[in-house]
Amino acid sequence: MTEDWFLQDTATVDSVSGDRARKRQLSLTKPPGSLGRLEDHAIVLSSLQGRTDPAVDHVSIAVFAGDHGVAHEGVSAFPQVVTTEMVRNFVRGGAAISVLAKKLSADLTVVNAGTIHRDGFGKPVVDRPVARGCGNIAIEPAMTREQCIQALSLGKAIVDGYGRNCELVIGGEMGIANTTSATALAVAMGAGDPRSLAGPGTGLDDAGMEHKIAVIEKAVSRPSTRTQPVDILADLGGFEIAALTGYYLAAAQRGVAILVDGFIASVAALAASRINPGTRDWLLFSHTSAEPGHRRILESLHAEPLLCLEMRLGEGSGAAVAVDLLRSACALQNEMATFAEAGVSTDG
């Protein structure tokens, strides 16, 4: 693997299959456009999968966990140990994404990208921490460029391990204080200012929010050598955010459709699209988070999510909920009769 693997071309979208799917939609027994954005998503999936009968039966989900030094600034309502405790909850099946993955018959991989846990998790966790927690971005870089590339490559390794039948990937994240890092990262990438992007995360009150905004402002104004998108990610991200970014980049290079979750996942998608613009073609967006800055991130990505359920859990949970909608979109395109097949007149 070359150091700059993430700059290599992404897969080519099959516009011919997309055009054929669009023509099929016009021939189905319904008024054109009457299924709204379900039609659009089926057409997009056709172009991504190179087939007019798209499917998302085989879904792979990866949740990346990492701890953040900025947690010591008091920007979260929960203690840092919760990251480690939630990793255990994921593999025990007690977390929201665990329940949803089981419901979808999806593969779920839990990855320790850099928690503070020192004893190792053991299988089935993919236990490959870049380090035991990243730096405190209020006073120092989150990681070195080399560590960032290591985290990106960890995300790629997860995608590389998927079977050839994988039709859709979902990336999730877990890390106390990671909304602070994600917000700082989004600010540095030009998506907005700290006040417009910051949200309550795990449940901060008004005073907590003001403090969080001040910490983010301190982080983004700290002298740094940020130039390229990878440098920005290294300076202000977190190990799990960088690994999720690499996961998206690798999926786009492999040619697998990506369903993006909420605020933090969308910031990772923004980072991936800035690192390698071709990644954007492979991104579908599941929902609009209750985190106030999420809409700004979506605007930066010119994205229109399927759902708005006021979720803000992370873990990939909002994306998992949206899979059934994509499955319905595929079934409608694939199984509805055409006017000719049904003997239904199209004459006015």
N, C-alpha and C positions, 0 to 999 in steps of 0.2 A: 504494500500500500504506500503510495507516495504521500508526502506530507500535505500536499495541497489537493488531495483527492476530491475535496468538496467543491473545487472550482471546475471540475470536469463537467461536460455537458449533461443535462438532464435528458430523459427519454423524450422522444418526439410524440406529440399528441396526434392521433389519427383523425384528421378533420373529415376524411371521406366517410368514416363510420358515423361520425357525428351528423353529417349531412343526410346519410341514409336513415338514421334514427329520426331526424326531423321530418323527413318525408313520410316515414311510417306513422309518426304521431298525427300527421295531417290526414292519414287514411283510416284512422281508427273511428269506431262508432261513437263519436262525441263531437260537439262543436269545437273547432280549433281553439286551443288555449284554455279549455274549460277545466282542465286539471291543474292549471296554474303552474307553480314552480316545481311541482312533481314532474311535469313534462320536461322542464328545463334540466332538472337534475338527472333524469334518465338519459337525456341527450348528451349531457356532459360525461356521464359515466360511459356511454357508448364510445365517445371519442377517446377517453382515457384508456379503456379496455380494448379498443380496436374491434368491437363487435356490436351488432345491432340488438343483441339480446343480453344486455349487461346483467351482472349479478353481484350481490354482496353477501353471499352465503358463507364465505370463508373469511372471517374477520380476525385480525391479530391486534391485540392491545398490549402496549408496554407502558408501565408506570415507572418513572425515574424518580428516585429520592435523593435529596441532598440537603445538607445543613448550611446555614449562612451566618457568617460572623456578625453581620449587622443585627442579628437577633439580640445581641448584647446591648444594643441601643434602646431596647424596650419598645420595639415597633410592632410587636405581636401580643395578642391577648392570651396566647398559649405559650407554655415553656418549650424550650428547644427539644427536650426529650420526646415530645409527641411525635416527631418525625420517625424516630426509631420504633416507637410503639405502634405507629400506623403501618410501618413496613410489615411488622409481625401480623397485624390485623388483616392486611391485604392477603397474605398467604394462608391465613386461617379461614378466609372466606367471609369475614365479618364486615368488610368495608363496602360502601356503595358500589364501587367499580367491580368488586368481586361478585356481588349479587347480580349486577347487570351483565357481566361477562358470562356468567353461568346461564342466565336467561337467553342470551344470544348464541350460546354454544360457541363462544369466541375463545381463542387462546389468550391467556393472560400471563404476561411476563413481568415480574417485579425486579427492578434493578437498583442496587445500591451504588449510586454514582459518586457519593461523597458525603455520607452521614458522619456524625461524630461518634457513632457506635464503634467500639474498639475490639469487640470480641468476635466479630464475624457473624453473619446470619445463618450461613449454611443453606443447603438446598431446601426449597426450590428457588430461593433468591439468587439472582445473578449478582454475585458479591465482588464488584470490581471498582472500589472507590478510587477516584483520582487522588484524593487526600481526605483527611477527616475534617470535613467542613471547609468552606472557602473563607477568604479574608473578609474583614469588615469594610464594606465599600465606603462607609462614611470617612474612613481614614486611610485606606489602602486599596490596591487592586484586589478584585475577587480572586484572581488566579493569574499565573503567567500565561503567555501565549502558548507555550509548550503544553501546559496543563489543559488549556482550552482545546487544543487540537486532540489531546488524549480523550477528553470528554466527547468531542464531536465524533471521534472514531468509535467510542463506546456505543453511541447511538447507531452508527453504521453497522457495527457488529451484530446488533440485535436484528436489524433488517436482513442482514446477510444470512442469518440463521433461519429465516422463514422459508417454508416450502414453496414450491412453484405454484401451488393452488391459491396462494394468498391474493384476495381480491380487494381488500380494504384494510388500511392500518389506522389505528387511533393511538395517539400518544397522550399520556397523562403525567402528572407531576405531584410530588409531595415534598414540602420543605418549609418548616416554620420560618417566617419572615420573607418568603420568596415573592410575595406581592410587592414588597419594597424594592427588591433587586429588579424585578420585572419592570416596575414603573420607572426606575432610574434608567434602565436599558432603553425603554421606549422613548423617554425624554431625549436621551443622547442620539437616538435614531430619528429624531425629528417628528415624532407623532403628536407631541403636545408638551405642555409645561407641567411641572409637578402637581400643581393644584387641580388642573383639569383631568389628570390621569390617575391620581392617587385615590384609593378607596379603602373601606374599613377592613378588608381582608378577613381575618378570623373574628371580627366583631369589635373594632375599636370604637370608643365614644368620641365626642367632639374634641376633647382635649388630646386624646390619643392620636386623632387624625392630624391635628395641628403639629404635634411632635413628629409624626411620621413624615409629613410634608417637609418639615425643616431638615430632617435627616436626609431625605432624597435630594433636596436642594444642595446640601453640603456635599453629597456624593458626586453629583453631576458637575459641581463647580470645583471639585478637587483637581489640582494640576495633574495632567496625565499626558500620555503620548498616543491618545486615541486618534487613529487615522482611518484605517480600514475597518469594515464591519466586524471582522474577527477580533481586532484589537478592542473594539467597543464591547463586544461580548465578553472577552477576557477580563476587562476592567470592571464591568458592572453586573455581569450575570452571576450565575451560580452553576455548580457542576451538573445539577439535574436539568437546568434550563439549556445549557450547552449540549448536553447529551440528547435532549429532545430536539434541539436544532439539528444536530447531526442525523438523528432518526428521520426527520423530514427530508433533509438533503439526500440521504441514501435512498429513501423510498422514491423520490422524484427521479433520481438517476436510474433506478431499477424499473420505473414505469408502473408504480402501484399507486392507486388513488389514496389520498390522505384525507381523513375527516378530522378537522381541527376542533378542539374543545374550547374552553373559555379564555379568560383574560391572559393568564400566564402562558398557556399553550399558544395563544394568538401572538403574543410577543415573541415567542420562539419561532413561530411561522414568519413573523416580520423579519427577524434576524436571518432566518434561512433564505428568505427572498432577497434580502440585501446582499448576503454573501454570494448567492447564486440565483439571479433573477428568474431563471427557468423553473425554479421550484414553484413559483406562484401558479403555474398552469395546472399543477397536480393537487391543489388545495381546494377542498370543499369545507364549508363552515357550518357547524351544527347549530349553534345557539348564541343568543346575545346574553351575556352574563349580567348579573345584578351589580357587578363592579362598575362604577361609573365610567372609568377610563376605557372599558372594553369597546364601546361604540367608536371611540376615537381611533383605536387600533384597527378596528374593522374598516373604518373609512380610509385609513392609510393603505389598507390592502384591497380596497374597492370590493369588499366582500358583503354578501347578503346572506346571513344565516337562515336556516330553516325554521328555527324555533326562538321563542322568547318566553322562558319559563321562570325568569328571575332566579336562576340557579347561580351559585358561586362556590361550589364545593371543590372544583378541580378534579383531580384523579383521572380525568377522561370521562367523567360521569355524564356530562351533557351530550358529548358526542355519542356515547353508547345509547342514550335515550333516542337519538335521532336515527340510529341504524334502521329501526323498523320502518321509518318513513322512506328511507332509501330503498328498502326491500319492497315496499308497496309501489314506489315509483317504477322499479324494475319490473315487477309483476304486471303492472298495468300496461307498460309498453310491450312486454313480451307475450301476454296472454289475451289481451282484448282482441276481439274480432275486428277486421276491417269492414268497411261498408260493403265491399264486394263479397267477402266471405259470409256476412250476415244477411245478404240480400236486402239491405236497407238503401232506399233511394236517397241520392244526393241532389236530386233536381229541386230547384226552388219553386 
